[in-house]
Amino acid sequence: MITIRQMDPSEVGRIAEIDRSEHVTTGYVYEDGRLRAERVDWRVPRWPVDGGSFSVRAHIERLTPVLDDGGVMLGAFDEGDRLAGFAVLRYRLAERMAQLDALFVSRAYRRQGIATRLTSRVARLARADGATALYVSATPSESAVGFYTSQGFRLAEEVNQGLYALEPEDIHMIRLLA
């Protein structure tokens, strides 16, 4: 059984437990206001501990200021207290807009509704704080874009310039929080 709880910022290092690996065969490119699918062969490995922008250390260094600034990290835990997935909420990306800053579910736990539960909890927290929209900068893979679309996210008409500068190849999406 999976339980979801708010994690203490000191637990951010537990993201090393996540196996984010996957084989991506369809990716997306944003062009002229539309998504274009293309065949790809991306072998996404587990996060290395150190080295590069996709390492555990880099993720910790990126997420820590978000958490220190009042953000929230939610963890999905199995019965053995193993981290199966996590989400990070940044409350005020812009006026009345929060950000789903990170969402990852370990390979062995995918397709069990964990990402949906984490996203729903993030949306509730954001709405309770007064946000009317939730922003995500999604990996341009079929699995990520398809998931976010299924959760009510749509292509952002106006991208957040700061996030776009950091992640220009990502697919920038917004979900209204009615």
C-alpha positions, 0 to 999 in steps of 0.5 A: 500500500502506498501512503503519501506524506509531506516530507521534511526538507532534510529528507530531500536526499532520499530522491536517490532512491528513485529509479527514473530510468526509461526507454523513450521512443517518442519525443515532442518538439514545440513548434509554432504553437503546436507539438510535433511528435518524433521518433527518438531512442532515448535511454534514460538511466538512473540518476548518477550520484554526482556529475552533471545537471541530472545527478542526485546532487544537482537535483538536491542543489536545485530543490533545496532553495525551493523547499527553503523558500516555503515549497513542499515536497510530498513523498509516496512511500511503500509499506517498507518506507521506501520512496516510490515517488515524489513531487515538489510544489513551488507556491508562487512561481508568479502571481496566482500561479504555482509550479509543479517543480518536480514529479518522479515515480520509480520505474517499479511503481509506475502505472499504479496511480502514484503520479496522479495522487501526487499531482492531485495533492499538489493541485489541492495545496496550490489552490488552498494557497490561492493559486488559480493555475499550476505550471509545469516544465515537462520532459518532452517524452511521450510518457511525461507529456501524455501524463500531464495532458491526462491531468488537465494540463495544456500548452502554456500560451505564455511561458515562464521566461525564467524556466524557459531559459533553463529548460528550452526543450521542455514542454511548458504546460499549465493546468487551471485550478478552478 
